[in-house]
Amino acid sequence: MFAKNGASNQQEPPHAPASVPSPASAPAPGTLMVDLSQDRVGEFRGEWCGKWSLRPVGGGVEWTAAPEDVRPADPIQRLRAELTRANRRSRGELL
């Protein structure tokens, strides 16, 4: 127990509980990510209410994904996404 009235303590104070792991840190905007729940590649746009917003690389409607369902795109996935963007740009489509 802890001593009272200024006497030295014989025991150390109880330790704080183990810290809760921090949630996945958000990547930089524009980073290509893969949403595993939908098997889609998109650009990271931001975070809102614990969800990450992703946008299709070739343009389109943004969607939200849980951070635990998202991972960085592999090199081949990045290449495909960039090729899609280049093809749409060459056809004059809005991005």
ChimeraX attribute file (.defattr): number of C-alpha atoms within 10 A of each C-alpha:
attribute: neighborCount
match mode: 1-to-1
recipient: residues
	/A:1	8
	/A:2	10
	/A:3	10
	/A:4	8
	/A:5	5
	/A:6	6
	/A:7	8
	/A:8	9
	/A:9	11
	/A:10	9
	/A:11	9
	/A:12	8
	/A:13	9
	/A:14	6
	/A:15	6
	/A:16	6
	/A:17	6
	/A:18	6
	/A:19	6
	/A:20	6
	/A:21	6
	/A:22	6
	/A:23	9
	/A:24	9
	/A:25	7
	/A:26	13
	/A:27	17
	/A:28	11
	/A:29	13
	/A:30	14
	/A:31	15
	/A:32	25
	/A:33	22
	/A:34	22
	/A:35	22
	/A:36	14
	/A:37	11
	/A:38	10
	/A:39	10
	/A:40	16
	/A:41	25
	/A:42	26
	/A:43	24
	/A:44	25
	/A:45	20
	/A:46	16
	/A:47	17
	/A:48	9
	/A:49	5
	/A:50	11
	/A:51	14
	/A:52	21
	/A:53	19
	/A:54	27
	/A:55	21
	/A:56	20
	/A:57	24
	/A:58	20
	/A:59	15
	/A:60	10
	/A:61	7
	/A:62	14
	/A:63	14
	/A:64	17
	/A:65	18
	/A:66	14
	/A:67	17
	/A:68	13
	/A:69	13
	/A:70	22
	/A:71	14
	/A:72	17
	/A:73	19
	/A:74	12
	/A:75	10
	/A:76	9
	/A:77	16
	/A:78	19
	/A:79	12
	/A:80	13
	/A:81	20
	/A:82	15
	/A:83	14
	/A:84	16
	/A:85	17
	/A:86	14
	/A:87	13
	/A:88	16
	/A:89	13
	/A:90	9
	/A:91	8
	/A:92	9
	/A:93	11
	/A:94	9
	/A:95	11
